[in-house]
């Protein structure tokens, strides 16, 4: 069984990598998939979240970047359907290793000038890895058109953006301190709805990649 692997990378701190990784992993679990989070960030935020979480899933494994391939093989051996790699914003080598191991690279980015300027380095890493990637706009204000305008700028630059944006919502922050995600903290809230739609889109992208690879092999 092949493990579908998502790398969440960005060279900008505070963009929401860990939040995105945790929410996608729990969404996969709710979709009856087995998810594993591989935490390559020395700050180990994902592992800390797991320590205070009441449930045993999704599994979170802290690892050094040079052990990524070993941890990936172990995740496959244990029957994981999804592996989501959370990375440090301060290590290009770790981000590149994660991107190369992934089927899809997600780059969280806040819709602000400094974040957009910083994201170009991360985009280059994804291109070097030769893997499909998409920007996920995060902490988008609910008022105004900043999210739509930022997406339009990125699209004009030829950069794919996920059609689902994550809003600037308190649920994303309050839930983590309890070892939860937004769908557990506020099941009927907007944050829970956004994550569900984003997960559906990510899952569809991974399925498209699998179909393209299968068709290529058959040719």
VEXPAKE-908410 format. One record per residue (C-alpha): z, x, y; residue number from 1. Coordinates in nm, 4 decimals. Layout:
<nodes>
- pz_px_py_pos
- Z_X_Y_NUM
...
</nodes>
This chain:
<nodes>
- pz_px_py_pos
- 0.0000_0.0000_0.0000_1
- -0.0950_0.1301_0.3428_2
- 0.1687_0.1044_0.6121_3
- 0.0293_-0.0311_0.9385_4
- 0.1540_0.2122_1.1993_5
- 0.2020_0.1564_1.5713_6
- 0.2900_0.4416_1.8057_7
- 0.4607_0.3451_2.1304_8
- 0.4098_0.6326_2.3692_9
- 0.4204_0.7117_2.7394_10
- 0.5019_1.0189_2.9430_11
- 0.6839_0.8056_3.2011_12
- 1.0532_0.7371_3.1519_13
- 1.1830_0.3834_3.1923_14
- 0.8559_0.2164_3.0957_15
- 1.0131_0.0147_2.8138_16
- 0.9026_0.1992_2.4985_17
- 1.2147_0.1301_2.2955_18
- 1.2335_-0.2315_2.4091_19
- 0.8737_-0.2849_2.3001_20
- 0.9246_-0.1092_1.9654_21
- 1.2374_-0.3074_1.8783_22
- 1.0884_-0.6421_1.9719_23
- 0.7694_-0.5857_1.7730_24
- 0.9679_-0.4727_1.4695_25
- 1.1869_-0.7835_1.4689_26
- 0.8814_-1.0035_1.5270_27
- 0.7226_-0.8474_1.2174_28
- 1.0381_-0.9156_1.0160_29
- 1.0270_-1.2796_1.1262_30
- 0.6682_-1.2850_1.0009_31
- 0.8022_-1.1958_0.6546_32
- 0.6938_-0.8329_0.6894_33
- 0.9119_-0.5304_0.6258_34
- 0.9316_-0.3148_0.9379_35
- 1.0674_0.0347_0.9938_36
- 1.1289_0.1968_1.3302_37
- 1.0938_0.5745_1.3415_38
- 1.2900_0.7035_1.6380_39
- 1.1551_1.0396_1.7579_40
- 1.3377_1.0235_2.0913_41
- 1.6354_1.2672_2.1089_42
- 1.8235_1.0006_2.3075_43
- 1.8083_0.7855_1.9910_44
- 1.8194_0.4563_2.1824_45
- 1.6656_0.2637_1.8930_46
- 1.9202_0.4088_1.6510_47
- 2.2037_0.3191_1.8886_48
- 2.0741_-0.0392_1.9022_49
- 2.0705_-0.0472_1.5223_50
- 2.4314_0.0766_1.5097_51
- 2.5567_-0.2314_1.6974_52
- 2.3222_-0.4757_1.5246_53
- 2.4790_-0.7141_1.2750_54
- 2.1735_-0.7341_1.0492_55
- 2.0499_-0.4531_0.8285_56
- 1.6856_-0.4923_0.9261_57
- 1.4653_-0.3640_1.0672_58
- 1.5489_-0.0163_0.9397_59
- 1.5753_0.2511_1.2089_60
- 1.5368_0.6164_1.1126_61
- 1.5957_0.9023_1.3560_62
- 1.3654_1.1948_1.2868_63
- 1.2314_1.5167_1.4301_64
- 0.8590_1.5102_1.5112_65
- 0.7878_1.7819_1.2531_66
- 0.9261_1.5515_0.9819_67
- 0.7184_1.2507_1.0834_68
- 0.4790_1.2709_0.7879_69
- 0.7710_1.2918_0.5433_70
- 0.9434_0.9911_0.6982_71
- 0.6161_0.7972_0.6947_72
- 0.5741_0.8630_0.3230_73
- 0.9294_0.7459_0.2624_74
- 0.8643_0.4263_0.4588_75
- 0.5608_0.3598_0.2408_76
- 0.7589_0.4328_-0.0751_77
- 1.0232_0.1819_0.0339_78
- 0.7615_-0.0896_0.0815_79
- 0.7338_-0.1053_0.4605_80
- 0.4475_-0.3161_0.5930_81
- 0.4846_-0.1875_0.9485_82
- 0.6069_0.1429_1.0885_83
- 0.6677_0.1542_1.4618_84
- 0.7146_0.4998_1.6131_85
- 0.9318_0.5235_1.9250_86
- 0.8841_0.8462_2.1187_87
- 1.0339_1.0549_2.3950_88
- 0.8773_1.0513_2.7429_89
- 0.9373_1.4258_2.7746_90
- 0.7406_1.5616_2.4795_91
- 0.3626_1.5627_2.4727_92
- 0.3614_1.7204_2.1265_93
- 0.5775_1.4428_1.9775_94
- 0.3670_1.1749_2.1454_95
- 0.0476_1.3338_2.0160_96
- 0.1894_1.3577_1.6635_97
- 0.2862_0.9900_1.6788_98
- -0.0557_0.8897_1.8097_99
- -0.2322_1.0816_1.5334_100
- -0.0197_0.9082_1.2699_101
- -0.0864_0.5626_1.4118_102
- -0.3428_0.2924_1.3510_103
- -0.2845_0.1614_1.7033_104
- -0.1282_0.3201_2.0114_105
- 0.0555_0.1023_2.2617_106
- 0.1322_0.2389_2.6073_107
- 0.3930_0.0365_2.7995_108
- 0.3481_0.0553_3.1749_109
- 0.5155_-0.1121_3.4691_110
- 0.2751_-0.2529_3.7294_111
- 0.3639_-0.0034_4.0021_112
- 0.1747_0.2815_4.1666_113
- 0.3806_0.5706_4.0277_114
- 0.3656_0.4287_3.6759_115
- -0.0113_0.3857_3.6938_116
- -0.0519_0.7420_3.8184_117
- 0.1633_0.8766_3.5355_118
- -0.0068_0.6768_3.2605_119
- -0.3292_0.8818_3.2788_120
- -0.1657_1.1685_3.0850_121
- -0.0637_0.9299_2.8078_122
- -0.4117_0.7794_2.7912_123
- -0.5530_1.1289_2.7478_124
- -0.3164_1.1913_2.4546_125
- -0.4380_0.8726_2.2836_126
- -0.7971_0.9791_2.3390_127
- -0.7300_1.3265_2.1990_128
- -0.5797_1.1601_1.8901_129
- -0.8983_0.9499_1.8681_130
- -0.7034_0.6317_1.8040_131
- -0.7460_0.2827_1.9517_132
- -0.4983_0.2181_2.2286_133
- -0.3978_-0.0453_2.4789_134
- -0.1763_-0.0658_2.7836_135
- 0.1041_-0.3205_2.7607_136
- 0.2128_-0.4221_3.1080_137
- 0.5906_-0.4537_3.1133_138
- 0.8515_-0.5849_3.3580_139
- 0.5857_-0.7844_3.5405_140
- 0.7309_-0.9954_3.8270_141
- 0.7134_-1.3681_3.7611_142
- 0.6132_-1.4362_4.1209_143
- 0.2820_-1.3221_4.2638_144
- -0.0272_-1.1740_4.1041_145
- 0.0806_-0.8123_4.0551_146
- 0.0331_-0.8268_3.6782_147
- -0.3179_-0.9709_3.6993_148
- -0.4177_-0.7296_3.9746_149
- -0.2899_-0.4285_3.7806_150
- -0.4731_-0.5397_3.4659_151
- -0.7921_-0.5780_3.6684_152
- -0.7591_-0.2228_3.8058_153
- -0.7108_-0.0814_3.4550_154
- -1.0043_-0.2771_3.3176_155
- -1.2295_-0.1440_3.5952_156
- -1.1259_0.2040_3.4822_157
- -1.2354_0.1167_3.1285_158
- -0.8824_0.0968_2.9881_159
- -0.7949_-0.1813_2.7434_160
- -0.4918_-0.3876_2.8374_161
- -0.3127_-0.6262_2.6043_162
- -0.3819_-0.9859_2.7084_163
- -0.0080_-1.0616_2.6886_164
- 0.2196_-0.9190_2.9578_165
- 0.5970_-0.8888_2.9311_166
- 0.7803_-1.0281_3.2304_167
- 1.0705_-0.8862_3.4257_168
- 1.3309_-1.0975_3.2471_169
- 1.7042_-1.0542_3.2034_170
- 1.6846_-1.1472_2.8343_171
- 1.5091_-0.8182_2.7543_172
- 1.8062_-0.6226_2.8877_173
- 2.1047_-0.8365_2.7873_174
- 1.9908_-0.8711_2.4260_175
- 1.9819_-0.4975_2.3529_176
- 2.3505_-0.4424_2.4271_177
- 2.4271_-0.6931_2.1502_178
- 2.1948_-0.5324_1.8969_179
- 1.9522_-0.8207_1.9353_180
- 1.6060_-0.8922_2.0695_181
- 1.5066_-1.1656_2.3116_182
- 1.4125_-1.4161_2.0398_183
- 1.7669_-1.3902_1.9014_184
- 1.9451_-1.3830_2.2362_185
- 1.7487_-1.6742_2.3864_186
- 1.5215_-1.8257_2.1178_187
- 1.3615_-2.0808_2.3501_188
- 1.3178_-1.8473_2.6470_189
- 1.0024_-1.7077_2.8044_190
- 1.0744_-1.3565_2.6760_191
- 1.0816_-1.4776_2.3150_192
- 0.7510_-1.6578_2.3687_193
- 0.5863_-1.3512_2.5243_194
- 0.6888_-1.1213_2.2400_195
- 0.5657_-1.3668_1.9767_196
- 0.2239_-1.3839_2.1452_197
- 0.2085_-1.0064_2.1859_198
- 0.2962_-0.9555_1.8197_199
- 0.0192_-1.1965_1.7167_200
- -0.2290_-0.9978_1.9255_201
- -0.1110_-0.6614_1.7854_202
- -0.1324_-0.7942_1.4298_203
- -0.4881_-0.9130_1.4947_204
- -0.5876_-0.5701_1.6286_205
- -0.4513_-0.4008_1.3167_206
- -0.6383_-0.6450_1.0936_207
- -0.9592_-0.5749_1.2838_208
- -0.9086_-0.2010_1.2309_209
- -0.8617_-0.2576_0.8573_210
- -1.1747_-0.4710_0.8352_211
- -1.3805_-0.2104_1.0230_212
- -1.2561_0.0658_0.7910_213
- -1.3290_-0.1454_0.4802_214
- -1.6812_-0.2206_0.6006_215
- -1.7371_0.1475_0.6777_216
- -1.6251_0.2542_0.3294_217
- -1.8542_-0.0026_0.1661_218
- -2.1619_0.1202_0.3521_219
</nodes>
